[in-house]
């Protein structure tokens, strides 16, 4: 396991123990890091309940990405508590029902703008607000955002997909302008997993079914914890030369136009037989669900 002893990380987007962000916070703590979470409004109590399930229950700070003043207050609180931040996980995205699940053609500009603001512009707002802390005392901080493959259109993902495409562009521009300060900004494009956010998409099961049938490495929509590896890598010094990148943690689906299902249907595959190989799993795995 990577060591994060003596380092401090802000983790956003924890809603419950199924969240990718929750598993990331747990892994960071297990590796020796100090962690703080964010939540907002009435759902903050849910985040606090999830925080209680971490090895060391952290404080939950207020952050509503639709309120500009929250970014300023968050930076002030982190400065007072820590004085510097080694890394940030941006795991924030939201869209009104009218902007997803097949409503693309009728979505109004306000709902489309909301999806863009929460999914993409919030990465800009969070990163720029914390830039002084990410570069304090000679630090070369790392920001990692959660993404979903936006190289193609996914039925039902709609304006959230547009927001994620914009997220990739925001990541690259932040990498350009913050590189001289030593700050790295990258994304992890995860495959579909069983989270509250994933379940908000009406076509989630159809998309996840395709992943599980066709991803070259196989896929398990219930295995959220395995997605933390690429996130921890990008937050660590091992990725000190990596910025503006999108790392796909999706079983290889982004790389193929026709997945394993198309190959196996023809009865031909490397090694012959047309049989789906079992996806490799760790020999031991702690169950957290």
Buried (B, 14 or more C-beta within 10 A) or exposed (E): EBEBEEBBBBBBBBBBBBBBBBBBBBBBBBBEBBBBBBBBEEEBEBBBBBBEEBEEBBEBBBBBBEEEEBBEBBBEBBBEEBEBBBBBBBBBBBBBEBBBBEBBEEBEEEBBBBBBBBBBBBBBBBBBBBBBBBBBEEBBBBBBBBBBBBEEEBBBBBBBBBBBBBBBEBBBEBBEBBBEBBBBBBBBBBBBBBBEBBEBBBBBEEBBBBBBBBBBEBBBBEBBBBBBBBBBBBBBEEBEEBBBBBBBBBBBBBEBEEBBEEBBEEEEBEEEEEEBEEBEEEEEEEEEE
